[in-house]
Amino acid sequence: MFRNQYDNDASTWSPQGCIFQVDYASEAVKQGTAVVGLKSKTHVVLVAVKRSPNELASYQKKITRIDDHMGIAVAGLTSDARVLSNYLRTEAMRSKMVYGRALPVGRAVNAIGDKAQTNTQEYGRRPYGVGLLVIGHDDTGAHLFEFSPSGVVSEYYGYSIGARSQSARTNLERNFERFEDMSLNELVMQGLRALRDTMPQGKQLDSMNTSIGFVGQDTKMTILDGDDTQPYLDLLDEGEAMDTE
């Protein structure tokens, strides 16, 4: 992308009907490592690839717990993700204190969508350079939402954002009709298979760079990192070995 006279702020439209600052923010999401989400009737799962800036640094956190019934995965600028996750936590706490109930997932996602949309309408602000996959389970069932820098939110059976995420979306599109009746473990394995398709040549999923999160009916938001992910990765390798025999 190249600079032009219509990209100085987020409140100027181009003759083609574009807001270039929003387009640039969407490009930042594509620079982040891939995140995959998918849901069944009872559970929702997130799987993500973590990135380390260099050999001396720890891996960046990709999945964050918001409340017992909700969590998010991020792709893009992690500092912007931190601001949005703190806002969601505040809204979840306010819902419990004022109404005595957990914050509905759809209402939470629409709240950050409204917050992001304001940045595309007022002069002197910039869009959030991060995309989110939001998972949760409330009175209406399991939910998977995608939040984009434009403020648009959409609900999906399965979705992926981040670098090379189209490969994962293709995998999900081939299999989504089976998601509804899958168990939690089957959802995790299906997510890992889709996530594996986003890896660059010569790179593999391992316990250091893989993060898994899930929530569902009678299951609080749980995040697995490090050695906790190894049993699922072992099953993934076993399945791959059987496919090649």
C-alpha positions as CSV (number, residue, x, y, z in Angstrom):
1,M,0.0,0.0,0.0
2,F,1.1,3.5,-0.8
3,R,0.3,6.8,0.8
4,N,-2.1,9.1,-1.0
5,Q,-4.1,12.3,-0.3
6,Y,-7.0,10.4,1.3
7,D,-5.3,8.5,4.0
8,N,-4.2,11.2,6.4
9,D,-7.0,10.4,8.9
10,A,-9.8,8.0,9.4
11,S,-12.7,10.4,8.7
12,T,-11.8,11.0,5.0
13,W,-13.4,8.9,2.2
14,S,-11.6,8.2,-1.0
15,P,-13.5,8.6,-4.4
16,Q,-13.6,4.7,-4.5
17,G,-15.6,4.6,-1.2
18,C,-12.7,3.5,1.0
19,I,-11.3,4.6,4.3
20,F,-7.7,3.9,3.9
21,Q,-6.8,4.0,7.6
22,V,-9.3,1.1,8.2
23,D,-7.7,-0.8,5.3
24,Y,-4.2,-0.3,6.8
25,A,-5.5,-1.5,10.2
26,S,-6.9,-4.6,8.5
27,E,-3.4,-5.2,7.0
28,A,-2.0,-5.2,10.6
29,V,-4.4,-8.1,11.4
30,K,-3.0,-10.0,8.5
31,Q,0.6,-9.6,9.9
32,G,-0.3,-11.4,13.1
33,T,0.0,-15.1,13.5
34,A,-3.0,-17.2,12.8
35,V,-5.9,-17.9,15.1
36,V,-8.7,-20.5,14.4
37,G,-12.1,-20.7,16.1
38,L,-14.9,-23.2,15.7
39,K,-18.0,-24.2,17.7
40,S,-20.4,-27.1,18.3
41,K,-23.8,-27.1,20.0
42,T,-22.2,-27.2,23.4
43,H,-18.6,-25.9,23.1
44,V,-16.4,-23.3,21.4
45,V,-12.7,-23.7,20.8
46,L,-9.8,-21.4,19.9
47,V,-6.4,-22.5,18.7
48,A,-3.6,-20.1,18.0
49,V,0.1,-19.9,16.9
50,K,2.2,-17.9,19.3
51,R,5.2,-15.9,18.1
52,S,8.5,-15.1,19.8
53,P,10.2,-11.8,18.7
54,N,13.6,-13.4,19.1
55,E,15.4,-16.3,20.7
56,L,15.8,-14.5,24.0
57,A,12.1,-13.5,24.4
58,S,9.1,-15.4,25.6
59,Y,6.2,-16.2,23.3
60,Q,3.5,-13.6,23.1
61,K,0.1,-14.4,24.6
62,K,-2.6,-15.1,22.0
63,I,-5.7,-16.2,24.0
64,T,-7.0,-14.2,27.0
65,R,-9.8,-15.0,29.5
66,I,-12.4,-12.3,29.9
67,D,-14.8,-14.1,32.3
68,D,-15.7,-17.6,33.3
69,H,-17.9,-17.8,30.2
70,M,-15.9,-15.8,27.6
71,G,-12.5,-15.5,26.1
72,I,-10.7,-13.9,23.1
73,A,-7.9,-14.6,20.7
74,V,-6.0,-11.8,19.0
75,A,-4.2,-11.2,15.7
76,G,-2.4,-7.9,15.1
77,L,-1.2,-5.2,17.5
78,T,-1.2,-6.8,20.9
79,S,-1.2,-3.4,22.8
80,D,-4.5,-2.6,21.1
81,A,-5.8,-6.0,22.1
82,R,-4.9,-5.4,25.7
83,V,-7.0,-2.2,25.7
84,L,-10.0,-4.0,24.3
85,S,-9.7,-7.0,26.6
86,N,-9.5,-4.7,29.6
87,Y,-12.7,-2.9,28.4
88,L,-14.4,-6.3,28.0
89,R,-13.4,-7.3,31.5
90,T,-14.8,-4.1,32.9
91,E,-18.1,-4.6,31.0
92,A,-18.3,-8.2,32.3
93,M,-17.7,-7.0,35.9
94,R,-20.3,-4.3,35.5
95,S,-22.9,-6.7,34.3
96,K,-22.4,-9.0,37.3
97,M,-22.5,-6.0,39.8
98,V,-25.5,-4.2,38.3
99,Y,-27.6,-7.0,36.9
100,G,-26.3,-10.0,38.8
101,R,-25.7,-12.1,35.7
102,A,-22.9,-12.8,33.2
103,L,-22.6,-10.5,30.2
104,P,-24.3,-11.9,27.1
105,V,-21.6,-12.7,24.5
106,G,-23.4,-10.9,21.7
107,R,-23.8,-7.7,23.7
108,A,-20.1,-7.8,24.7
109,V,-19.0,-8.0,21.0
110,N,-21.4,-5.3,19.9
111,A,-20.0,-3.1,22.7
112,I,-16.4,-3.3,21.3
113,G,-17.7,-3.0,17.8
114,D,-19.4,0.3,18.7
115,K,-16.2,1.4,20.4
116,A,-14.1,0.7,17.3
117,Q,-16.6,2.3,15.0
118,T,-16.2,5.6,16.8
119,N,-12.5,5.6,15.8
120,T,-13.5,5.5,12.1
121,Q,-15.8,8.5,12.4
122,E,-14.1,11.1,14.5
123,Y,-11.2,13.1,13.3
124,G,-7.9,12.6,15.2
125,R,-8.4,9.0,16.1
126,R,-7.1,5.8,14.5
127,P,-8.7,2.4,14.1
128,Y,-7.6,-0.4,16.4
129,G,-5.0,-2.4,14.6
130,V,-6.2,-5.8,15.9
131,G,-8.7,-8.5,15.0
132,L,-10.4,-10.6,17.6
133,L,-12.1,-14.0,17.7
134,V,-14.5,-13.9,20.7
135,I,-15.9,-17.2,22.1
136,G,-18.4,-17.7,24.8
137,H,-21.3,-19.6,26.2
138,D,-24.5,-18.0,27.6
139,D,-28.2,-18.6,28.0
140,T,-28.6,-18.7,24.2
141,G,-25.8,-21.3,23.6
142,A,-22.3,-21.4,22.3
143,H,-21.0,-18.4,20.2
144,L,-18.1,-17.5,18.0
145,F,-17.7,-13.9,16.9
146,E,-15.2,-12.1,14.7
147,F,-14.3,-8.5,15.4
148,S,-12.6,-6.4,12.7
149,P,-10.9,-2.9,13.0
150,S,-13.8,-1.4,11.0
151,G,-16.1,-2.2,14.0
152,V,-18.0,-4.9,12.0
153,V,-18.8,-8.0,14.0
154,S,-20.0,-11.3,12.6
155,E,-20.9,-14.7,14.0
156,Y,-19.5,-17.9,12.6
157,Y,-19.5,-21.7,12.9
158,G,-15.8,-21.5,12.2
159,Y,-13.4,-18.8,11.2
160,S,-9.7,-17.9,11.1
161,I,-7.8,-14.6,11.1
162,G,-4.1,-13.7,10.8
163,A,-1.3,-14.7,8.5
164,R,-2.1,-17.4,5.9
165,S,-5.6,-17.7,7.5
166,Q,-7.2,-18.5,4.1
167,S,-5.7,-22.0,4.3
168,A,-7.4,-22.6,7.6
169,R,-10.7,-21.2,6.4
170,T,-10.6,-23.5,3.4
171,N,-10.2,-26.4,5.8
172,L,-13.1,-25.2,8.0
173,E,-15.4,-24.8,5.0
174,R,-14.8,-28.4,3.9
175,N,-15.8,-29.7,7.3
176,F,-18.1,-27.2,9.0
177,E,-21.2,-29.4,8.6
178,R,-19.8,-31.8,11.1
179,F,-19.0,-29.3,13.8
180,E,-22.4,-29.2,15.4
181,D,-22.3,-32.7,16.8
182,M,-18.5,-32.8,17.6
183,S,-17.3,-33.4,21.2
184,L,-14.9,-31.0,22.8
185,N,-11.8,-33.1,22.0
186,E,-12.9,-33.5,18.3
187,L,-13.3,-29.8,18.0
188,V,-9.8,-29.2,19.4
189,M,-8.3,-31.7,16.9
190,Q,-10.2,-30.2,14.0
191,G,-9.0,-26.7,15.0
192,L,-5.4,-27.9,15.2
193,R,-5.7,-29.5,11.7
194,A,-6.9,-26.2,10.3
195,L,-4.2,-24.3,12.2
196,R,-1.5,-26.6,10.9
197,D,-2.4,-25.5,7.3
198,T,-1.4,-22.0,8.2
199,M,2.2,-22.9,9.2
200,P,5.0,-21.7,6.9
201,Q,7.1,-24.4,5.1
202,G,9.5,-26.0,7.5
203,K,7.6,-25.0,10.7
204,Q,5.6,-27.3,12.9
205,L,3.1,-26.9,15.7
206,D,4.7,-27.7,19.1
207,S,4.0,-27.2,22.8
208,M,6.0,-23.9,22.8
209,N,4.1,-22.1,19.9
210,T,0.6,-23.6,20.3
211,S,-2.2,-22.2,22.5
212,I,-5.6,-23.8,23.0
213,G,-8.7,-22.2,24.7
214,F,-12.2,-23.5,25.1
215,V,-15.5,-22.8,26.9
216,G,-18.9,-24.5,26.9
217,Q,-21.9,-25.9,28.7
218,D,-20.7,-26.7,32.2
219,T,-17.1,-25.8,31.2
220,K,-15.5,-22.6,32.3
221,M,-13.1,-20.7,30.1
222,T,-9.9,-22.7,30.0
223,I,-6.6,-21.9,28.4
224,L,-3.9,-24.5,27.7
225,D,-0.3,-23.5,27.0
226,G,3.1,-25.3,27.1
227,D,3.1,-28.9,28.1
228,D,-0.7,-28.9,28.6
229,T,-1.1,-28.8,24.8
230,Q,1.2,-31.8,24.2
231,P,-1.5,-34.6,24.4
232,Y,-3.5,-32.9,21.6
233,L,-0.3,-32.4,19.5
234,D,0.6,-36.1,20.0
235,L,-2.9,-37.1,18.7
236,L,-2.4,-34.7,15.8
237,D,0.9,-36.4,14.9
238,E,-0.6,-39.9,15.2
239,G,-3.5,-38.9,12.9
240,E,-1.0,-37.5,10.4
241,A,1.1,-40.8,10.5
242,M,-2.1,-42.9,9.9
243,D,-3.0,-40.7,6.9
244,T,0.4,-41.3,5.3
245,E,0.4,-45.1,5.7
